[in-house]
Amino acid sequence: MRTPLRRRLNAHPWMWAVVAVLGIAVMLVGVNWVDGRDIRTADRETWARRIVILGGIGLFGVELARRLKWWLGIVAAALLAGFVFGGLNLVIDEVRLDRFGGGDRRPTASGPPMDADVAIPVAAGLADEEAWERLELTLQPVLTGLTQPIAVEPIPGTDRFVVLQREGEIRLISEGETGGTTILDLGDETTLDGERGLFDIAIGPVDGRLYVSFSDLEGDNRVISFEMTDDGLTDRQEILEITQPFRTHNGGGIDFDAQGYLVMGVGDGGRLHDPLLAGQDRTNRLGTILRIAPLVTGGYEIPPDNPYLDDDGIWPEIYAYGLRNPWRVTTDPVTGDIWIGDVGQDSFEEINRIPFGSNGGENFGWNIREGPEVHRGKASDPTGYTDADTPADNVEPAFSYAHDPAGIEGARNSVTGGHVYRGDAIPLLRGTYFYADFTASFIGAVLFDESGEVVGSRTVLDEVPAIVSFGVDHDDELLIVSLGGEISRLVEP
């Protein structure tokens, strides 16, 4: 007669640990295999059938293996549990997809622009292309001893910087100082689930307030502002909130444009291939660049020259759309152009440009376009789009680069948008747009002519890990922010 499973385990206590580890591992495989797949409409019935079939096999396997090998029974039961939990998670996500739609809370505020005295930008100069290609650059540590820094801003009229750390801390720090001083901790108001956390900071050019973009405990995008004093931050005001359906593609980059309005990049909400079709849907604020006039008393008004101010059914905050996951939005202080780094899906990374003087309304194509091509997969049809599906108002990227083949370690597939260099230390670089790739750990540079055409591109530095942001110091020299804990300045050797 066979010895019961429990008696065998009790006779060998270490087996309980083996069973637990084996069960958890197999269950996680099941969850990831089911829930990690693309949520595409055409695939849902297929995956539902697979879940049912595999569940039935698991049930049959439990009984069969129980009579043969006890450890096979454990594997079968854990696999069944994995597929059950994965299937339930998939169903929950489907409910969220159906429920979410465009149901964000829409403010009613609209009104005059922020009172800003804005000079008309002058044309950008172009560098000598051959010398530009040969120029050697390196990094000089500036701010160290930080924990997951994600954004940096120089405080005007001082020698200090404000540094935002992803986990929640806002710090004051001077060049050469280690660590700095924490002036506010938002750690109990944010979550690090997925791509969430604190995103970006900007200092208002008119009101001098510090604006902070982050993901709250519900995973929604928030923008708040503070008055900056010698003693820290006071007078917190709530500016903006955007509901996010998933834990990825939140965007969150903020900056002020040449007119003094706050611009913000918002991702398409997450998941693969834009299952919400948010990129081309202006009835919600996902997959867009927003442009607002924040108020010192909280909330915001709509700039009177926003393109959809009088269009029913379209959010008037929207300034541009057709973006997947805009990671960093910055304004060239000389030309007034707005630059956007947009993280791609399977094929291309994009750098997009909104020229100064544009009336807004640019459609950068996602999820129909990815880079210079049509998107190879879409939520409702995995066979992909065709050239005939390209929107009539599609705006091609100012610059794009292709992904490396799948499976390559350190593949190029996650752009970090950057800045146009306007410092004085390296005149040859003036007008150069710098960007990085988070996974490939390189810093790239692109040179454009006055019409916005690419006249040169190059890799500046390799093996610079975890670049999440760029910034400038008090002299407009370029800063590179590494999630590893260091902020460096781009210099000549």
Sequence and secondary structure as in RCSB ss.txt:
>XXXX:A:sequence
MRTPLRRRLNAHPWMWAVVAVLGIAVMLVGVNWVDGRDIRTADRETWARRIVILGGIGLFGVELARRLKWWLGIV
AAALLAGFVFGGLNLVIDEVRLDRFGGGDRRPTASGPPMDADVAIPVAAGLADEEAWERLELTLQPVLTGLTQPI
AVEPIPGTDRFVVLQREGEIRLISEGETGGTTILDLGDETTLDGERGLFDIAIGPVDGRLYVSFSDLEGDNRVIS
FEMTDDGLTDRQEILEITQPFRTHNGGGIDFDAQGYLVMGVGDGGRLHDPLLAGQDRTNRLGTILRIAPLVTGGY
EIPPDNPYLDDDGIWPEIYAYGLRNPWRVTTDPVTGDIWIGDVGQDSFEEINRIPFGSNGGENFGWNIREGPEVH
RGKASDPTGYTDADTPADNVEPAFSYAHDPAGIEGARNSVTGGHVYRGDAIPLLRGTYFYADFTASFIGAVLFDE
SGEVVGSRTVLDEVPAIVSFGVDHDDELLIVSLGGEISRLVEP
>XXXX:A:secstr
    HHHHHHHSTHHHHHHHHHHHHHHHHHHHHHHTS   GGGHHHHHHHHHHHHHHHHHHHHHHHHH HHHHHH
HHHHHHHHHHHHHHHHHHHHHHHHHTT                          HHHHHH   EEEEEEBS SSEE
EEEE TTSSEEEEEETTSEEEEEETT BS EEEEE GGGB  STT SEEEEEE TTT  EEEEEEBTTS EEEEE
EEEETTEEEEEEEEEEE  SSSS  EEEEEE TTS EEEEE   SSTT TT GGG TTSSTTEEEEEEE TTSSE
E  TT TTTT TTS TTEEEE  S EEEEEE TTT  EEEEE  SSSEEEEEEE TT  S EE  TTTEETTEE 
S BTTBTT   GGGS TTB   SEEEE   TT TT S  EEEEEE   SS GGGTTEEEEEETTTTEEEEEEE T
TS EEEEEEEES    EEEEEE TT  EEEEETTTEEEEEE  
